[in-house]
């Protein structure tokens, strides 16, 4: 059984480095890229024998998913605000 650990400190620099490597994409494209990376992390975590590494990969995957949701939420809110202003 795995325990729910807090996100490892390595996640934030990883996210910053990964995001800076992308071309300046629109939020929907970036959100999709984040989800693809999250799925890669989850697949890697399932194949890892080390519990600590698997937990860290799962935490990184959850961080990617969370950022994707945040980007999409911001986009929806900005579209709604633009609709009200028009």
Backbone as XML, in Angstrom:
<?xml version="1.0"?>
<chain id="A" units="angstrom">
  <residue number="1" name="UNK">
    <atom name="N" x="0.841" y="-1.185" z="0.000"/>
    <atom name="CA" x="0.000" y="0.000" z="0.000"/>
    <atom name="C" x="0.883" y="1.244" z="0.000"/>
  </residue>
  <residue number="2" name="UNK">
    <atom name="N" x="0.545" y="2.189" z="-0.822"/>
    <atom name="CA" x="1.321" y="3.421" z="-0.903"/>
    <atom name="C" x="0.719" y="4.477" z="0.007"/>
  </residue>
  <residue number="3" name="UNK">
    <atom name="N" x="1.571" y="5.299" z="0.544"/>
    <atom name="CA" x="1.104" y="6.394" z="1.376"/>
    <atom name="C" x="1.066" y="7.655" z="0.538"/>
  </residue>
  <residue number="4" name="UNK">
    <atom name="N" x="0.210" y="8.591" z="0.897"/>
    <atom name="CA" x="0.111" y="9.866" z="0.194"/>
    <atom name="C" x="1.118" y="10.833" z="0.800"/>
  </residue>
  <residue number="5" name="UNK">
    <atom name="N" x="2.231" y="10.973" z="0.160"/>
    <atom name="CA" x="3.268" y="11.883" z="0.639"/>
    <atom name="C" x="3.042" y="13.258" z="0.031"/>
  </residue>
  <residue number="6" name="UNK">
    <atom name="N" x="3.590" y="14.262" z="0.671"/>
    <atom name="CA" x="3.519" y="15.586" z="0.076"/>
    <atom name="C" x="4.445" y="15.619" z="-1.141"/>
  </residue>
  <residue number="7" name="UNK">
    <atom name="N" x="4.223" y="16.572" z="-2.000"/>
    <atom name="CA" x="4.997" y="16.654" z="-3.234"/>
    <atom name="C" x="6.478" y="16.858" z="-2.931"/>
  </residue>
  <residue number="8" name="UNK">
    <atom name="N" x="7.341" y="16.101" z="-3.589"/>
    <atom name="CA" x="8.771" y="16.273" z="-3.372"/>
    <atom name="C" x="9.234" y="17.650" z="-3.835"/>
  </residue>
  <residue number="9" name="UNK">
    <atom name="N" x="10.295" y="18.132" z="-3.237"/>
    <atom name="CA" x="10.824" y="19.450" z="-3.577"/>
    <atom name="C" x="11.322" y="19.512" z="-5.015"/>
  </residue>
  <residue number="10" name="UNK">
    <atom name="N" x="11.605" y="18.375" z="-5.623"/>
    <atom name="CA" x="12.130" y="18.367" z="-6.991"/>
    <atom name="C" x="11.080" y="18.708" z="-8.037"/>
  </residue>
  <residue number="11" name="UNK">
    <atom name="N" x="9.811" y="18.735" z="-7.668"/>
    <atom name="CA" x="8.748" y="18.946" z="-8.653"/>
    <atom name="C" x="8.755" y="20.365" z="-9.217"/>
  </residue>
  <residue number="12" name="UNK">
    <atom name="N" x="8.851" y="21.364" z="-8.369"/>
    <atom name="CA" x="8.753" y="22.742" z="-8.862"/>
    <atom name="C" x="9.861" y="23.104" z="-9.850"/>
  </residue>
  <residue number="13" name="UNK">
    <atom name="N" x="11.125" y="22.805" z="-9.544"/>
    <atom name="CA" x="12.144" y="23.097" z="-10.563"/>
    <atom name="C" x="11.922" y="22.300" z="-11.846"/>
  </residue>
  <residue number="14" name="UNK">
    <atom name="N" x="11.443" y="21.072" z="-11.705"/>
    <atom name="CA" x="11.157" y="20.249" z="-12.879"/>
    <atom name="C" x="10.069" y="20.887" z="-13.732"/>
  </residue>
  <residue number="15" name="UNK">
    <atom name="N" x="8.996" y="21.334" z="-13.106"/>
    <atom name="CA" x="7.914" y="21.977" z="-13.849"/>
    <atom name="C" x="8.400" y="23.245" z="-14.546"/>
  </residue>
  <residue number="16" name="UNK">
    <atom name="N" x="9.189" y="24.058" z="-13.843"/>
    <atom name="CA" x="9.702" y="25.290" z="-14.444"/>
    <atom name="C" x="10.588" y="24.990" z="-15.641"/>
  </residue>
  <residue number="17" name="UNK">
    <atom name="N" x="11.487" y="24.019" z="-15.482"/>
    <atom name="CA" x="12.391" y="23.652" z="-16.568"/>
    <atom name="C" x="11.620" y="23.094" z="-17.757"/>
  </residue>
  <residue number="18" name="UNK">
    <atom name="N" x="10.645" y="22.222" z="-17.482"/>
    <atom name="CA" x="9.857" y="21.625" z="-18.547"/>
    <atom name="C" x="9.039" y="22.688" z="-19.276"/>
  </residue>
  <residue number="19" name="UNK">
    <atom name="N" x="8.427" y="23.565" z="-18.511"/>
    <atom name="CA" x="7.576" y="24.596" z="-19.120"/>
    <atom name="C" x="8.399" y="25.571" z="-19.954"/>
  </residue>
  <residue number="20" name="UNK">
    <atom name="N" x="9.605" y="25.914" z="-19.502"/>
    <atom name="CA" x="10.444" y="26.838" z="-20.261"/>
    <atom name="C" x="10.962" y="26.203" z="-21.548"/>
  </residue>
  <residue number="21" name="UNK">
    <atom name="N" x="10.944" y="24.879" z="-21.626"/>
    <atom name="CA" x="11.410" y="24.207" z="-22.840"/>
    <atom name="C" x="10.338" y="24.189" z="-23.927"/>
  </residue>
  <residue number="22" name="UNK">
    <atom name="N" x="9.090" y="24.507" z="-23.575"/>
    <atom name="CA" x="8.012" y="24.505" z="-24.555"/>
    <atom name="C" x="7.962" y="25.831" z="-25.300"/>
  </residue>
  <residue number="23" name="UNK">
    <atom name="N" x="7.515" y="25.778" z="-26.563"/>
    <atom name="CA" x="7.264" y="27.056" z="-27.241"/>
    <atom name="C" x="6.106" y="27.746" z="-26.526"/>
  </residue>
  <residue number="24" name="UNK">
    <atom name="N" x="6.006" y="29.025" z="-26.667"/>
    <atom name="CA" x="4.927" y="29.756" z="-25.988"/>
    <atom name="C" x="3.604" y="29.348" z="-26.603"/>
  </residue>
  <residue number="25" name="UNK">
    <atom name="N" x="3.002" y="28.353" z="-25.999"/>
    <atom name="CA" x="1.761" y="27.772" z="-26.522"/>
    <atom name="C" x="0.566" y="28.361" z="-25.804"/>
  </residue>
  <residue number="26" name="UNK">
    <atom name="N" x="-0.577" y="28.239" z="-26.445"/>
    <atom name="CA" x="-1.834" y="28.633" z="-25.838"/>
    <atom name="C" x="-2.149" y="27.667" z="-24.694"/>
  </residue>
  <residue number="27" name="UNK">
    <atom name="N" x="-2.888" y="28.111" z="-23.689"/>
    <atom name="CA" x="-3.207" y="27.239" z="-22.554"/>
    <atom name="C" x="-3.788" y="25.868" z="-22.909"/>
  </residue>
  <residue number="28" name="UNK">
    <atom name="N" x="-4.691" y="25.742" z="-23.895"/>
    <atom name="CA" x="-5.196" y="24.393" z="-24.191"/>
    <atom name="C" x="-4.081" y="23.451" z="-24.669"/>
  </residue>
  <residue number="29" name="UNK">
    <atom name="N" x="-3.163" y="23.955" z="-25.479"/>
    <atom name="CA" x="-2.045" y="23.126" z="-25.956"/>
    <atom name="C" x="-1.119" y="22.781" z="-24.799"/>
  </residue>
  <residue number="30" name="UNK">
    <atom name="N" x="-0.858" y="23.739" z="-23.948"/>
    <atom name="CA" x="0.002" y="23.508" z="-22.795"/>
    <atom name="C" x="-0.654" y="22.522" z="-21.834"/>
  </residue>
  <residue number="31" name="UNK">
    <atom name="N" x="-1.945" y="22.657" z="-21.622"/>
    <atom name="CA" x="-2.658" y="21.733" z="-20.732"/>
    <atom name="C" x="-2.584" y="20.310" z="-21.282"/>
  </residue>
  <residue number="32" name="UNK">
    <atom name="N" x="-2.743" y="20.159" z="-22.592"/>
    <atom name="CA" x="-2.651" y="18.835" z="-23.195"/>
    <atom name="C" x="-1.243" y="18.274" z="-23.035"/>
  </residue>
  <residue number="33" name="UNK">
    <atom name="N" x="-0.226" y="19.095" z="-23.215"/>
    <atom name="CA" x="1.154" y="18.656" z="-23.031"/>
    <atom name="C" x="1.406" y="18.218" z="-21.589"/>
  </residue>
  <residue number="34" name="UNK">
    <atom name="N" x="0.846" y="18.956" z="-20.641"/>
    <atom name="CA" x="0.980" y="18.592" z="-19.233"/>
    <atom name="C" x="0.341" y="17.240" z="-18.952"/>
  </residue>
  <residue number="35" name="UNK">
    <atom name="N" x="-0.824" y="17.007" z="-19.541"/>
    <atom name="CA" x="-1.505" y="15.719" z="-19.331"/>
    <atom name="C" x="-0.707" y="14.559" z="-19.934"/>
  </residue>
  <residue number="36" name="UNK">
    <atom name="N" x="-0.095" y="14.780" z="-21.078"/>
    <atom name="CA" x="0.742" y="13.740" z="-21.703"/>
    <atom name="C" x="1.915" y="13.407" z="-20.793"/>
  </residue>
  <residue number="37" name="UNK">
    <atom name="N" x="2.564" y="14.434" z="-20.255"/>
    <atom name="CA" x="3.691" y="14.204" z="-19.347"/>
    <atom name="C" x="3.231" y="13.509" z="-18.065"/>
  </residue>
  <residue number="38" name="UNK">
    <atom name="N" x="2.043" y="13.877" z="-17.572"/>
    <atom name="CA" x="1.513" y="13.229" z="-16.367"/>
    <atom name="C" x="1.327" y="11.741" z="-16.617"/>
  </residue>
  <residue number="39" name="UNK">
    <atom name="N" x="0.754" y="11.395" z="-17.769"/>
    <atom name="CA" x="0.547" y="9.979" z="-18.084"/>
    <atom name="C" x="1.872" y="9.234" z="-18.183"/>
  </residue>
  <residue number="40" name="UNK">
    <atom name="N" x="2.898" y="9.880" z="-18.728"/>
    <atom name="CA" x="4.226" y="9.253" z="-18.783"/>
    <atom name="C" x="4.744" y="8.963" z="-17.379"/>
  </residue>
  <residue number="41" name="UNK">
    <atom name="N" x="4.576" y="9.922" z="-16.489"/>
    <atom name="CA" x="5.023" y="9.730" z="-15.105"/>
    <atom name="C" x="4.278" y="8.569" z="-14.454"/>
  </residue>
  <residue number="42" name="UNK">
    <atom name="N" x="2.963" y="8.508" z="-14.669"/>
    <atom name="CA" x="2.179" y="7.432" z="-14.063"/>
    <atom name="C" x="2.602" y="6.071" z="-14.606"/>
  </residue>
  <residue number="43" name="UNK">
    <atom name="N" x="2.864" y="5.983" z="-15.925"/>
    <atom name="CA" x="3.311" y="4.708" z="-16.503"/>
    <atom name="C" x="4.669" y="4.303" z="-15.945"/>
  </residue>
  <residue number="44" name="UNK">
    <atom name="N" x="5.581" y="5.264" z="-15.846"/>
    <atom name="CA" x="6.903" y="4.970" z="-15.273"/>
    <atom name="C" x="6.778" y="4.500" z="-13.831"/>
  </residue>
  <residue number="45" name="UNK">
    <atom name="N" x="5.915" y="5.157" z="-13.071"/>
    <atom name="CA" x="5.754" y="4.815" z="-11.653"/>
    <atom name="C" x="5.249" y="3.384" z="-11.487"/>
  </residue>
  <residue number="46" name="UNK">
    <atom name="N" x="4.391" y="2.926" z="-12.388"/>
    <atom name="CA" x="3.882" y="1.556" z="-12.289"/>
    <atom name="C" x="4.968" y="0.525" z="-12.549"/>
  </residue>
  <residue number="47" name="UNK">
    <atom name="N" x="6.003" y="0.897" z="-13.311"/>
    <atom name="CA" x="7.053" y="-0.056" z="-13.649"/>
    <atom name="C" x="8.275" y="0.017" z="-12.759"/>
  </residue>
  <residue number="48" name="UNK">
    <atom name="N" x="8.276" y="0.866" z="-11.759"/>
    <atom name="CA" x="9.440" y="1.090" z="-10.899"/>
    <atom name="C" x="9.375" y="0.173" z="-9.679"/>
  </residue>
  <residue number="49" name="UNK">
    <atom name="N" x="10.499" y="-0.450" z="-9.367"/>
    <atom name="CA" x="10.558" y="-1.313" z="-8.184"/>
    <atom name="C" x="10.749" y="-0.496" z="-6.903"/>
  </residue>
  <residue number="50" name="UNK">
    <atom name="N" x="11.379" y="0.661" z="-7.004"/>
    <atom name="CA" x="11.635" y="1.501" z="-5.846"/>
    <atom name="C" x="10.362" y="2.258" z="-5.455"/>
  </residue>
  <residue number="51" name="UNK">
    <atom name="N" x="9.888" y="1.998" z="-4.250"/>
    <atom name="CA" x="8.670" y="2.658" z="-3.772"/>
    <atom name="C" x="8.857" y="4.169" z="-3.710"/>
  </residue>
  <residue number="52" name="UNK">
    <atom name="N" x="10.015" y="4.617" z="-3.255"/>
    <atom name="CA" x="10.253" y="6.060" z="-3.130"/>
    <atom name="C" x="10.221" y="6.740" z="-4.496"/>
  </residue>
  <residue number="53" name="UNK">
    <atom name="N" x="10.875" y="6.125" z="-5.486"/>
    <atom name="CA" x="10.888" y="6.719" z="-6.818"/>
    <atom name="C" x="9.496" y="6.682" z="-7.442"/>
  </residue>
  <residue number="54" name="UNK">
    <atom name="N" x="8.786" y="5.590" z="-7.247"/>
    <atom name="CA" x="7.423" y="5.492" z="-7.769"/>
    <atom name="C" x="6.537" y="6.569" z="-7.145"/>
  </residue>
  <residue number="55" name="UNK">
    <atom name="N" x="6.666" y="6.779" z="-5.846"/>
    <atom name="CA" x="5.881" y="7.821" z="-5.175"/>
    <atom name="C" x="6.216" y="9.199" z="-5.729"/>
  </residue>
  <residue number="56" name="UNK">
    <atom name="N" x="7.507" y="9.448" z="-5.982"/>
    <atom name="CA" x="7.902" y="10.748" z="-6.517"/>
    <atom name="C" x="7.358" y="10.937" z="-7.936"/>
  </residue>
  <residue number="57" name="UNK">
    <atom name="N" x="7.430" y="9.906" z="-8.757"/>
    <atom name="CA" x="6.885" y="10.008" z="-10.114"/>
    <atom name="C" x="5.379" y="10.241" z="-10.092"/>
  </residue>
  <residue number="58" name="UNK">
    <atom name="N" x="4.683" y="9.568" z="-9.207"/>
    <atom name="CA" x="3.240" y="9.793" z="-9.085"/>
    <atom name="C" x="2.953" y="11.219" z="-8.633"/>
  </residue>
  <residue number="59" name="UNK">
    <atom name="N" x="3.755" y="11.736" z="-7.718"/>
    <atom name="CA" x="3.568" y="13.115" z="-7.254"/>
    <atom name="C" x="3.825" y="14.103" z="-8.394"/>
  </residue>
  <residue number="60" name="UNK">
    <atom name="N" x="4.828" y="13.831" z="-9.201"/>
    <atom name="CA" x="5.113" y="14.691" z="-10.353"/>
    <atom name="C" x="3.948" y="14.627" z="-11.332"/>
  </residue>
  <residue number="61" name="UNK">
    <atom name="N" x="3.429" y="13.428" z="-11.576"/>
    <atom name="CA" x="2.271" y="13.291" z="-12.459"/>
    <atom name="C" x="1.072" y="14.066" z="-11.947"/>
  </residue>
  <residue number="62" name="UNK">
    <atom name="N" x="0.812" y="13.992" z="-10.640"/>
    <atom name="CA" x="-0.304" y="14.754" z="-10.055"/>
    <atom name="C" x="-0.068" y="16.255" z="-10.198"/>
  </residue>
  <residue number="63" name="UNK">
    <atom name="N" x="1.186" y="16.692" z="-10.077"/>
    <atom name="CA" x="1.489" y="18.118" z="-10.232"/>
    <atom name="C" x="1.225" y="18.563" z="-11.665"/>
  </residue>
  <residue number="64" name="UNK">
    <atom name="N" x="1.608" y="17.748" z="-12.650"/>
    <atom name="CA" x="1.313" y="18.074" z="-14.043"/>
    <atom name="C" x="-0.195" y="18.163" z="-14.267"/>
  </residue>
  <residue number="65" name="UNK">
    <atom name="N" x="-0.940" y="17.188" z="-13.758"/>
    <atom name="CA" x="-2.400" y="17.192" z="-13.904"/>
    <atom name="C" x="-3.005" y="18.440" z="-13.265"/>
  </residue>
  <residue number="66" name="UNK">
    <atom name="N" x="-2.529" y="18.770" z="-12.070"/>
    <atom name="CA" x="-3.049" y="19.931" z="-11.350"/>
    <atom name="C" x="-2.795" y="21.216" z="-12.130"/>
  </residue>
  <residue number="67" name="UNK">
    <atom name="N" x="-1.605" y="21.352" z="-12.696"/>
    <atom name="CA" x="-1.300" y="22.556" z="-13.468"/>
    <atom name="C" x="-2.162" y="22.617" z="-14.727"/>
  </residue>
  <residue number="68" name="UNK">
    <atom name="N" x="-2.424" y="21.467" z="-15.348"/>
    <atom name="CA" x="-3.287" y="21.441" z="-16.536"/>
    <atom name="C" x="-4.690" y="21.924" z="-16.187"/>
  </residue>
  <residue number="69" name="UNK">
    <atom name="N" x="-5.221" y="21.448" z="-15.073"/>
    <atom name="CA" x="-6.557" y="21.870" z="-14.634"/>
    <atom name="C" x="-6.564" y="23.369" z="-14.343"/>
  </residue>
  <residue number="70" name="UNK">
    <atom name="N" x="-5.520" y="23.856" z="-13.690"/>
    <atom name="CA" x="-5.427" y="25.285" z="-13.371"/>
    <atom name="C" x="-5.402" y="26.129" z="-14.644"/>
  </residue>
  <residue number="71" name="UNK">
    <atom name="N" x="-4.634" y="25.707" z="-15.643"/>
    <atom name="CA" x="-4.585" y="26.444" z="-16.910"/>
    <atom name="C" x="-5.949" y="26.485" z="-17.580"/>
  </residue>
  <residue number="72" name="UNK">
    <atom name="N" x="-6.624" y="25.349" z="-17.602"/>
    <atom name="CA" x="-7.940" y="25.303" z="-18.229"/>
    <atom name="C" x="-8.947" y="26.146" z="-17.479"/>
  </residue>
  <residue number="73" name="UNK">
    <atom name="N" x="-8.881" y="26.141" z="-16.157"/>
    <atom name="CA" x="-9.797" y="26.941" z="-15.348"/>
    <atom name="C" x="-9.576" y="28.426" z="-15.606"/>
  </residue>
  <residue number="74" name="UNK">
    <atom name="N" x="-8.307" y="28.841" z="-15.642"/>
    <atom name="CA" x="-8.005" y="30.251" z="-15.922"/>
    <atom name="C" x="-8.535" y="30.658" z="-17.296"/>
  </residue>
  <residue number="75" name="UNK">
    <atom name="N" x="-8.389" y="29.768" z="-18.277"/>
    <atom name="CA" x="-8.849" y="30.063" z="-19.633"/>
    <atom name="C" x="-10.366" y="30.219" z="-19.655"/>
  </residue>
  <residue number="76" name="UNK">
    <atom name="N" x="-11.084" y="29.329" z="-19.000"/>
    <atom name="CA" x="-12.543" y="29.400" z="-18.965"/>
    <atom name="C" x="-12.986" y="30.690" z="-18.292"/>
  </residue>
  <residue number="77" name="UNK">
    <atom name="N" x="-12.351" y="31.038" z="-17.188"/>
    <atom name="CA" x="-12.722" y="32.269" z="-16.479"/>
    <atom name="C" x="-12.450" y="33.502" z="-17.334"/>
  </residue>
  <residue number="78" name="UNK">
    <atom name="N" x="-11.337" y="33.524" z="-18.074"/>
    <atom name="CA" x="-11.038" y="34.683" z="-18.905"/>
    <atom name="C" x="-12.007" y="34.793" z="-20.089"/>
  </residue>
  <residue number="79" name="UNK">
    <atom name="N" x="-12.425" y="33.644" z="-20.632"/>
    <atom name="CA" x="-13.400" y="33.658" z="-21.730"/>
    <atom name="C" x="-14.738" y="34.155" z="-21.202"/>
  </residue>
  <residue number="80" name="UNK">
    <atom name="N" x="-15.147" y="33.712" z="-20.017"/>
    <atom name="CA" x="-16.400" y="34.174" z="-19.421"/>
    <atom name="C" x="-16.349" y="35.664" z="-19.147"/>
  </residue>
  <residue number="81" name="UNK">
    <atom name="N" x="-15.233" y="36.148" z="-18.624"/>
    <atom name="CA" x="-15.084" y="37.576" z="-18.337"/>
    <atom name="C" x="-15.150" y="38.392" z="-19.624"/>
  </residue>
  <residue number="82" name="UNK">
    <atom name="N" x="-14.529" y="37.888" z="-20.687"/>
    <atom name="CA" x="-14.565" y="38.593" z="-21.969"/>
    <atom name="C" x="-15.977" y="38.624" z="-22.516"/>
  </residue>
  <residue number="83" name="UNK">
    <atom name="N" x="-16.726" y="37.551" z="-22.317"/>
    <atom name="CA" x="-18.115" y="37.510" z="-22.781"/>
    <atom name="C" x="-18.994" y="38.511" z="-22.047"/>
  </residue>
  <residue number="84" name="UNK">
    <atom name="N" x="-18.753" y="38.670" z="-20.746"/>
    <atom name="CA" x="-19.532" y="39.636" z="-19.972"/>
    <atom name="C" x="-19.176" y="41.077" z="-20.355"/>
  </residue>
  <residue number="85" name="UNK">
    <atom name="N" x="-17.921" y="41.308" z="-20.717"/>
    <atom name="CA" x="-17.479" y="42.652" z="-21.045"/>
    <atom name="C" x="-18.007" y="43.096" z="-22.422"/>
  </residue>
  <residue number="86" name="UNK">
    <atom name="N" x="-18.305" y="42.134" z="-23.268"/>
    <atom name="CA" x="-18.742" y="42.464" z="-24.631"/>
    <atom name="C" x="-20.166" y="42.940" z="-24.697"/>
  </residue>
</chain>
